[in-house]
Amino acid sequence: MDNLKWWQKTLVYQIYPKSFCDSNGDGSGDLNGITEKLDYIRDLGVGAIWLTPVYVSPMVDNGYDIADYRNIAPEYGTMADMEKLIGEAKKRGIRIVMDLVFNHTSDQHSWFKESRVDHRNCKRDWYIWRDAKPNGAPPTNWRGIFGGSAWTFDEATKQYYLHTFAKEQPDLNWENPEVRKVLYEIANFWLDKGVGGFRIDAITYIKKPEEFKDLPADGPDGMSNVHVATANQPGILEFLHEFKREVSAGKDIFTVAEANGVTTEELPKWVGRNGAFDMLLEFSHMDLDMEASSLWCHPVGWKLTKLKKALSNSQQATSENGWYPAFFENHDQPRSVNKFFPNHADQKLVAKVLATVLFTLKGTPFIYEGEELGMTNIKLSSIECYDDIASKGQYEIALQEGFSKRQALEFVWYYSRDNARTPMQWTSDKHAGFTSGEPWLPVNENYGDLNAKQELQDEGSVLRYYHRLAKLRQEYDILLIGSYEELLETDEQIFAYRRVLDKNKMIILCNFSEQEKACNLTEIEDNGKLLISNYKDAPNLVLRAYEARIYLCEGRNPFEGCSQ
């Protein structure tokens, strides 16, 4: 235990500031609103808050299009408000973790404005410019993450610039050492402000291929996902180790990178003793229902064994080297109770099932705002009601594929990033206590029954269950440093595993189905101690619909004779 660092022993709570708490009634969350809720966050057992971007931005992609890395967006407050948040959080044993968006900037950033002045400008090579094909078409057939070409033509200089995401988010040229130098200076600027670390956005895209060429089309638009063309290119780790040397090495902080496309086999190169980061947010368990094209209108089916295998592979890959950030939600994902379970499932039970797994895997649990309440997806009446740029792009792609407007909207209902961005539900008062004004995005209509105030008063609530799990994690070292062993690998209903430390074993049983499943767990029945369950009782060793249990026991393999 003494060898663990502070960020390995705590919880991380992700906040989407625009949707968390509005302190001034303008309908949008802000930094002072977060400061007001620090006691609530502390009581969850949280030791770090990850803020999605709060920098100056035109907000085309809600802050992930940065126009000034060293200043706070006026809608969120001032630098003084930021410094107050850092200070007040520190008093409560909480560190603020900033989101670094270094693959791209806003097209309103002064760097890009200079870059597009002419070909000779000193900032021209800070971005990625290419000539058109002989017929005037974009340099390649790459499709941006949000839909449409990943290239936009600039009339003034008669070249195309590359943007992995929206056209308002031009990609930086990491091959230019001046670019890397200024990005490292920005990171150190925030460390000097007292932040406790960084989440690094879309980092797998910073290294572009040596040759820019067309790829086989994966849709009727004749284009191919830019992810296939640019993610995790050879040589990227050289850049990332330079970032480590210049920013994080030798400092009491943590770094966690969003690394879509990195496989579990590659994790040792990215994290741990020889890795560039402390943790890696990889998406093998989150992308089970997506093809390589990442088109929402082409979902694929998945089974529980695939989810278990993805999680177990990540556990094994970081068992001796590196550290795992456990998560089921973030600002880019639908709500987990809807993603992993059918709509008719008891949402309180399934929220507790996911929480049980989240807190008992080896690693640091990452909680997304509202996840601890069991917040759900939202269904808005038309695409015009959505703010999310990705939702609008995917909606248009679905229409191009021949789906009806209703069908296209149903894909948005399920996958939209706005599902996670609806305002935090604090009370049953108007607008869920989020704001005294008109909220920037509609509040989910279930806020009357699903809100923090009500759940704090209900011992059977999802929120109280999170509190119990957080306390359990503090009390038992086995959950921090115990080894992980998957059990019942082929079972399509039960996710079961052990955490082992010396002679002690903790057995986690989670029924992901609505069907009962019996196991002959003699040792648990005779010697095991039930620590927690999402039901009020546990009369026998039959797991009921969406039931989760955690046992503490010792002895022989408790699954001898378990029915499959």
N, C-alpha and C positions, 0 to 999 in steps of 0.2 A: 504493500500500500504506500509505503514511503517513497517508492520510485515513481508513483503516479504524479502527473502534473495537475494543476488546479482544474484545467478544462476537461480532464478525463474523469473527474469525480463529481461533476455537476451536470446541469441540464442547460441546453441552449433554447431560448425562446425567440422565434422569428417574428418580427413586427413589420407589417406593411403600413407605414405611417399614415398614408392617406385614408386608411380605413379603420384605424385603431381607436382614436379618441380625439374629438374636436373640442378644443378649449375655448375657442372664440366665436363659435356659432356661424362660421362661414360655410359649413357643410363638408369641410375637408379636415381630416385629422392632422395633427401637428405635434411638434416636439414637446410643447408644454402639456399636451394631453397625455403623452407617454409618461412624463414626469409625474403627473397626477396619479398614475396607475402603478407606480413602482412597488408599492406595498403588496398589491394583488399579485404581481409577478414574483416578488420575493417569496410570498407564501406558497407558491408552487414548487419552491426549491430550486429556482433558476439562479445560475451564477453568471450567465452571459446573455445579452440581448443582441441579436443580429438585426440590424436595421437595413431594409432595402433602401436604395439610394435616396438621399435627402439633399443632394447637390442642386445647384441652379440648372434648370432644364426646361425646354419647351413642353415637356410632358407628352410627347408623341407616343412614347412607350412607358408612360408613367414613371419617369425618372431614370430609366435605363438608356436614355439619350442625353448625355451630360454635356452641358455648355460651359461649365466652370467647376472644376474639381475642388477648388479651395474655398468655396462659399456655399452657404445654405440657401435653398430655394425660399423665396419670401413667403410662399404659401405654407411652409413648414415652420417658419420662425426666423431667428437670427443666429449668428455665431454665438452670441451670449446665451441664447436658449440652449444651444448644443452643449456649450461648456457647463451650463447648469445641470443638464441631463447627465452628463458624464460624472459630474461631482456628486449629485444626489444618488445616482446608481452605485457609485463607489461606497458611499456611506452604508449601503444595504448589502454590500458584498457582491455587487453585480458589475460586470464590465460590459462596455458597449463595443460591439463589433461592427465595423463598417463594411459596406458592400463596395468592392472595387470593380468598376466596369472598364476594363482595359483593352478589350478587343476592338472597341469602336468608340466614337464620340457622337455628339449631336452634329448635324450639319450647320448648326448655329454657333458652334465653338469657334473661337477666333482662329484656331489653328486651321480648321477647314476653310474658313472664309479666306484666309491667306493662300491656302493651297490651290484654290480654284481661280485665283487672280490671273495667273498665266503660267506657262510651262517653266519659266525661269525662277519662279518664286522660291525662296529658301524653304518654304513649308510644302512645296509640291510633292516631295518624296516622303512626306509624313503619312501619306495615304496611298492607296493602290489605284493607279490610273493605267488604263490600257486603250489602245486604238480599237476601233470597230473592225469587224470582219470586212472584207472587200465589198460585201453587199450592204454594209451599213448596220448589220445586226450586232448585238452585244458580243463581246469577245468569247464567251462560252455560253452554253445552254443551262447554266446553273440556276436553279430556282431558290429564291430566298426563303428563309425559315417562315416568314409571314405570308408567303405566296408572291407570285410574280417574279420577274427576273431579278437576280442578285446584282445586276448592273444597271446603273442609271446614266444616261447621256447628259453631259454638261455642254450646253450650247456655247458658252463663252470660250471654252478651250478645246472644244471638238474632240473630247475623249470621254470614255466611260469610267466611272469609279465603282469599286466593289463595295457591297454592303451585305453582310451575311443576314442581317435582319431587315428592318425597314429602310427605305431609300433615305430617310432622314438620319440614318445611323451609319455613316461611312466607316469602313474598317481602317484601323491604323496599320501602318507598315512597320511591323516589329523588326524587320531586317535593318532598319535605320537605327544606329546606336543612339542618336539624339532623342529619338522617340522613347526608347527604353529608359534612358537616363532621366528624362523629365517625369516619366511615370513612377519611377522609384522615388524620386523626390516628393511626389505627391503622397505616396504611401507613408513616407517618413514624416511628412507634415502632419498627418493625422495621428501618427504614433506620438509625436511631440505634444499633441492635444490630450493624450492620455487614453486613447482607445486600446482595447485589449486584444485586438486581432482583426483579421479580415476574412470575409467570404469573397472569393474571386469569381466573377461572373464569366461564363462562356469561354473559359480559358483554353479549351481544346482547339479553338478556331484561330488562335493568334499566328500560327505558323502556316503559311500558304504553300501549296505544292510548287516544285521547281518549274513545272510546265503547266500552263493554263490551257486545258483542252476540254472539248465536249465529252460528255459521258452518255451512256445509253439512257434514253428517256424512260421515266418511271410513271408517266401520266399522259393524258391526252393533249396536254399543252406542249409536248415535245421536250420538256425540260427534266432535269435531274436534281434531286435535293442537294443543296450546297454542302450539307453535312457530309455526304459521301465523298465529295471532292476535297474538302479541306480539313476535316476533323482529325486531330491527333497525328499530324504529319511527322515524318522523320526529322529530327533536329529540334523538336519543340522542347524537349527536356533541357537542352542547353540554355534556352531562354529562361526557363523556369528555375533552374539552379542559379542562374545569375540573379534573378529576382530574390531568391532565398538569401544569397550572400549579401545583397545590397539592402535588404529590408528586414527580414525576420530572424536571421541567424543570431543566436546568443541573446535573444530578447524573450521576456516572459509573456509571450503572446501565443495565440494559435492562428494557423491559417487553414482554411478549408476551401477547396476549389470545386466549382461546378465543372464536372468533367464528363459530359455526355459523350459516349463513344469509347471510353477507356474500359477494357475488359478486366474481369477479376484477375486474370493471369498477369496482366500488366501492372496491377496495383503496387507490387513491391518497388517498381521503378518510380512511382509517383509519391508514395508515402513511406514513412518509417525512417530507419537509420540512413538510408541512402536516397531517400525520396526528396522531392522539392517541397512537399506540404506535410502538415500534420495529419490532415484528414482529406478524404476525397468523396464528394457527393456524386456517386455513380448511380445509374438509373436502370440497372438490369432488372430490378424487381418492380420498377414503375412503368416500364415500356413493354410489358407482357402482351398488351392488347394493341400494339402498334407495329405496322410493317416498317421497313427501312425508309420508305417514302415519308413517314410521319403524317400521312393524310388521315384526318379524322373520319372521313367517309369510307375508309377501308380498315375498319377495326378487325382484329382477329381474336378468336376465342382463346381462353387459357384455362388451365386447371391448377388446383392448389399445389400439386407437386411441382409445377414450374415456379410458383412463388417461393415455395420452401427451398427449392434448389438454388434459386438466385440468392436468397438471403444466406443460406448455409455456405455457398461458395464465397460470398463476401466475408463471412465470419472466419472461414478457414484461411482466406488470403491475408487477413490481418491478425491472425491468431498469435503469431510470433514476431511480426514486424508491422509497424503501423498501428493505426487506430480507426475504428469504424464509427461514422456518424449515422446513427439509426434514424430513419425518417419515413413517414408516409404522406406528408403534406408539405407543400410550400406555395409560394405565390403564383407558380406556373401550373399547378395541378388542380384538378377537381377535388372536392372534399372526399376524404378517404372512405367514409361510410357509404358513399355512393359508388366510388371507384371499385371497391373490393367486394361489395355485397349487393344483392338484388334490392330493388326499391321497396319490396314488401317486408324486408327484414326488420326486426325490432332495432331501431337505430341506436337506442341507448345500450342495448346489449352488444351490438357489433362495435360501437365506439370503444367499449371497454375491452373487447377482444383485441382490437388493434393496439390499445394502450398497453395491454399486458405484454404483447410482443415487443412493443417499442421500448419499454422500460427493462426488459429482461434479456435482450440481446447484449452481447459484450460490445461496449462502445459508449458513446455519448448520445443520449436521446436529444433529437431536435424536434421541438414542438412548434407548430405554426399557430398563430393567433386564432382562437376560436376552436381549434382542434380539441382542446381540453374541455370544451362544452359539448362536443359532438355536433358542431355546426354542419349544415347540409348544403347541397347544391341549390341553385335558384333557377327558376324557369321564367325568363322574361318573354314578353308577348311577341316581340319582333326583333330582327337583327339590329334595327335602328336604336333599340334600347340598350345595346351593349356598348361598352367603352373599349374593350380589349381589341387591339389591332389584329392579333392573331385570329380571334374569332371571326372577324370580318373577312379576313383573307381566306380562311378555311371554308367559310360559308360560300364564298364566290367559287372556290374550287369545286365544292360539292355540286353547285348549280351547273358548272361546266361539265361535270361528269354525268349529268343527266338526272340528278336527283331533283325532286320537287322542292319548293320553298319550305314546305312543312318538314320534309325529311332533312333538308340542310339545317334547319333550325333545331331539329332534334339532336343532330350531332353536336351543335353548339351547346345545347342544354347539358349534354353529358360531359363534354371536354373543355368548355370555356374556362379560361383563366379567371374570368369574373366570378366564377363560383367561389373562389377563395378570397375574392376581393370585396365582397359585400361587407358593409360596416359591421364591426364587432358588436355583438349583442350583449349589452351591459345590464339593461333592466327591461321591464315590460312597459315602460313609459314610451311616449311618442318617439319614433325613430330609434327605438331600442336604447335610449339614453346615450347614443353616440354623438348627437349634435342637437342644439336648440334651433338650428337652421334647417335648410333643405339638403339632405345628404347627396353627395356627388354621384353615388350609385345607390339604387334602391336597396332598402333593408329587406332581408328575407322575412316573409310574412309569418314565419313560425316563431318570431322573437318573443311573442307573448308567453309562450310556454318554455322557450329555450333561451335562457339568458343567465348571466353570471350571478346576479343578485339572488335569483330564485335557486340556482344550483348550490350556492354557498350555504343556503338554509336547508337543503335536502341531503341527508346523509346517503341516500341511494343514488345521487346524481353522478353524471360522468365526471364533473369537476372534482367532487369529493373522492371519487375513485382515483383520479390523478394524484390527489394529495396523499392518498394511502400508498400508492405505488412509489411516489417520491420518497416517502418516509421509509418504505421497505428497502429502497436502494441505498439509503443512508445507513441503515442498520446492518445490512448484510454485505460484507466484503466479497462474498461469492459472486454477487451481481456485478462487481467492478472488475475483479481479476480472475474469477473462476473460468475454466475452460468451457467451450461450447461443444456439445455433441448432439447431432440430430437423431431423432428416434422416429420409427414408423415412416420411413422415407417414402414408401409407395402408397401411403394412405391418402385418399382424396378428400377426406373429411377433417382429419385431425392434424394440426401442426403441433408436434410434441418434441421437446428437447430437454437436455440436462445442462445445468451449469455445475461444474465440479471444482471443489477446492479442498484439497487434502481428503479427509474422509466424509466431508459433507457434500450432499447433493441437493440441488434445487431442481424440481421437476416442473416444467411448464406445459400445460395441456390447454389447447385452444381448439374448439370445435368451430370450423368455418362454415358449417352447413346447418340446415334447419332440421336435420334428421338426428335422432339420438344415436350414440355410439358407445357400446359397452367395452370395457377393457378389464381383464382380470389382473388388477394391480395389487397383488397380495401384500407386497412389502409396504406400499403406501397405506393400505388399509390397516395393517398391523402396527407399523412404526412411524408412518408419515404424519407430519403436522400440516394441516391446511392453513396456509398463511393468508390467502386472499382468494375470493371468487366474485364473479359478477352476478351470481345468484345469492339469495339470502341464506340458502342452506346448501349442503352437499351430502345428501343422505346415503349415497352409494357411489360406486365407481362407474356410473353411467353418465356420460357427458350429454347434457340436454342441448337443445337448439342454441347455437351461438353462445356456448358456455365456455368460460375461461377459469382455470384454477392454477394456483401456484402452491406446490408442496415442498416442505423441507424434510429430507429423510436421509437415512444411511443404509448400507447393506448391498445385497446382490442386485443385479439388473432388474429393475421393477417392471420391465415389460415382458418378462418371460411368460409365455402363455397368452399374450395379448392378442385378441382377435383382430384380423386384418379386414 
